[in-house]
């Protein structure tokens, strides 16, 4: 992480240490967060479907950032890479945690483990990490109420992942842990730098396209020549426009209005929504233990986000 004077503007410093958001900002932050949850839940399911059928993880990420890079290139041409505000380490963390490396880790893990486990482990572990790291890095206190929220979110996430765990899924769990850690870095940089949501999204997407696509074209295996056009189009549109642009932008807006801990906590609802979508789309019907875990996660979100937003510590 760069020195504070290269990462923290006056606005960001005030935002990191200010009181709970106003009622309007809080409500808007919740709305943005829930939109991001819905979009990313669909992304887990679509990625899982893709790697089980005609496309590999390298193909899905290439399609994603071809579209996202083209859509957001005008933002970078107009506003640049925020080099002075981020510094080299901050820029790297933003791209790794919000761009192709994070997406590759998620897709690679989904080759070994089901969507429900990815949706449980990645956001759950990220939420706990942000809350804990935020004590020192962002000055966001971890009160007993918020600590209970972290414990509930983490317990629910682990429970969901453990219910359906089977042989050969451990590599997927390890990869999901790595994805959660790089996403944590993205959240911390986003919060400390004070960069707005669209700009941060554009930096991650365009830099990912510039760095990843040449490597993919020259060195990585590809199934695009034989995959059905419909499969490629669905992945390109949903992953490139939905998951990368709309989902990431919505999450950025939630973080800016609710704080790193509050915005990240909403992402813990992703397992719950993914379970609901996976039942009809992937045939994964949740059992009683899954439902108990979903309630734990919901309780953790309330402790970390809703109650905090109303100023009750």
Secondary structure by P-SEA (a helix, b strand, c coil): cccccccccaaaaaaaccccccaaaaaaaaaaaaaaaaaaaaaaaaaaaaaaccccaaaaaaaaaaaaaaaaaaaaaccccccccccaaaaaaaaaaccaaaaaaaaaaaacccaaaaaccaaaaaaaaaaaaacccccccccaaaaaaaaaaaaaaaaaaaccccccaaaaaaaaaaaaaaaaaaaaaaaaacccaaaaaaaaaaaaaaccaaaaacccccccccccaaaaaaaaaaaacccccaaaaaaaaaaaaccaaaaaaaacaaaaaaaaaaaccccccccaaaaaaaaaaaaaaaaaccccccccc
